[in-house]
Amino acid sequence: MSLPGDPNSPTRANAEVLLWQGRVRIALALVVGGVAFALQQSGILRDTGVWLFGIIAGYMVLVASMAWWVRRAGSAGNTAVAATIAADLVFIFASTIASSTPAYYERILILSFFVLHLTESYFGANDFYPFVAGELKQAEPGIFELMRDVWGPLPGRDSS
């Protein structure tokens, strides 16, 4: 389905990225949930199956609802992108709390903030160096490529 509006608009580019990422997010939630369930059944992770199932189901409903809204609107501004990132972080924290002991919480906090700040750099709004995608590409080309693989190319800004 093609989105209406100016094909070069940043809000339309955001919408296109969020739509294809929505499918990836749902697939990843299912895979992570399946692995966590298997690890719980084997006794490696603590068993909170009902909570974990609720967290995964809630996240999938949220992602699907966001995709429906973006498809209907044909665009996605900074608020939609921020809401998606916030949902990702809440999912990471909630699923970690539901499946592991407090001794491991700090690891997921570090990982979450690392991912958040790299994402901010990639989309051009970080609070510290590297501030924008060009600086990230120059300072950390491997991480820039990883972000491109995860988030997709920057429409209208990423020609390489």
C-alpha positions in Angstrom: 0.0 0.0 0.0 1.4 3.4 -1.0 1.1 6.3 1.4 -0.5 9.5 0.2 1.4 12.8 0.2 4.7 14.2 -0.9 7.2 11.3 -1.3 10.0 13.5 -0.1 8.3 14.6 3.1 10.2 13.7 6.3 6.9 12.7 7.9 6.1 10.4 5.1 9.6 8.9 5.3 9.0 8.4 9.0 5.7 6.7 8.2 7.3 4.3 5.7 10.1 3.4 8.2 7.6 2.8 11.0 5.4 0.7 8.9 8.1 -1.8 7.7 9.7 -1.7 11.2 6.3 -2.6 12.7 6.4 -6.0 11.1 10.0 -6.5 12.3 9.0 -5.4 15.8 6.2 -7.9 16.0 8.3 -10.8 14.6 11.1 -9.9 17.1 8.7 -9.8 20.0 7.4 -13.2 19.0 10.9 -14.7 18.7 12.1 -13.1 22.0 8.9 -14.2 23.7 9.4 -17.8 22.4 13.0 -17.9 23.5 12.1 -16.4 27.0 9.3 -19.0 27.4 11.7 -21.8 26.5 14.3 -20.5 28.9 11.6 -20.2 31.6 10.5 -23.8 31.0 14.0 -25.1 31.3 14.5 -23.2 34.6 17.2 -20.8 33.3 14.9 -17.7 33.7 12.4 -17.3 36.5 8.9 -18.3 35.5 6.5 -15.4 35.1 4.8 -16.7 32.0 1.5 -14.8 32.5 3.3 -11.4 32.9 5.6 -12.0 30.0 2.7 -13.1 27.8 0.8 -10.0 28.7 3.8 -7.7 28.1 4.4 -9.3 24.6 0.7 -9.2 23.7 0.4 -5.6 24.8 3.5 -4.5 22.9 2.2 -6.3 19.7 -1.2 -4.6 20.1 0.5 -1.2 20.5 2.8 -1.7 17.5 -0.2 -2.9 15.3 -2.3 0.1 16.5 0.5 2.5 15.7 0.9 1.0 12.2 -2.9 1.3 11.6 -2.8 4.9 12.7 0.3 5.7 10.6 -1.2 4.0 7.5 -4.4 5.9 8.0 -2.7 9.3 8.5 -0.1 8.7 5.7 2.6 10.3 7.8 4.4 10.1 11.2 5.9 13.1 12.9 8.4 13.2 15.7 5.8 12.4 18.3 5.0 9.0 16.6 8.7 8.2 16.3 9.2 9.1 20.0 6.2 7.1 21.0 7.6 4.1 19.1 11.0 4.4 20.8 9.3 4.8 24.2 7.2 1.6 23.5 10.4 -0.3 22.6 12.1 0.8 25.8 9.1 0.0 28.0 9.0 -3.4 26.3 12.7 -4.1 26.9 12.4 -3.0 30.6 9.1 -4.8 31.3 10.1 -8.0 29.7 13.5 -8.0 31.5 11.8 -7.4 34.9 9.3 -10.2 34.1 11.9 -12.7 33.2 15.1 -12.1 35.1 16.3 -11.4 38.6 17.2 -7.9 39.9 20.9 -8.8 39.6 20.7 -8.5 35.8 18.6 -5.3 35.6 21.6 -2.9 35.2 22.7 -4.8 32.0 19.5 -4.1 30.2 19.5 -0.5 31.4 22.9 0.0 29.8 21.9 -1.7 26.6 18.7 0.3 26.4 20.3 3.7 26.8 23.1 2.7 24.3 20.5 1.8 21.7 18.4 4.9 22.4 21.4 7.3 22.0 22.6 5.6 18.8 19.1 5.8 17.4 19.0 9.5 18.3 22.3 10.1 16.5 21.2 8.1 13.5 18.0 10.2 13.2 19.9 13.4 14.0 18.8 14.6 17.4 21.3 13.3 20.0 22.3 15.4 23.1 26.0 14.6 22.9 28.6 13.7 20.3 27.9 12.2 17.8 25.0 14.6 17.5 23.8 13.7 14.0 24.0 10.8 11.5 26.9 12.3 9.6 29.0 12.5 12.7 28.0 9.0 13.7 29.0 7.8 10.3 32.4 9.5 10.5 33.2 8.6 14.1 31.8 5.1 14.2 31.2 3.7 10.7 30.5 0.2 11.9 27.8 1.4 14.3 26.4 3.6 11.6 26.1 0.6 9.3 24.5 -1.4 12.1 22.0 1.3 12.6 21.3 1.4 8.9 20.8 -2.3 8.9 18.4 -2.1 11.9 16.5 1.1 11.0 16.9 1.2 7.2 18.5 4.0 5.1 17.7 7.6 6.0 15.2 8.7 3.2 16.5 11.7 1.4 19.6 12.0 3.6 21.5 8.7 3.1 22.7 8.2 -0.5 25.5 5.7 0.2 
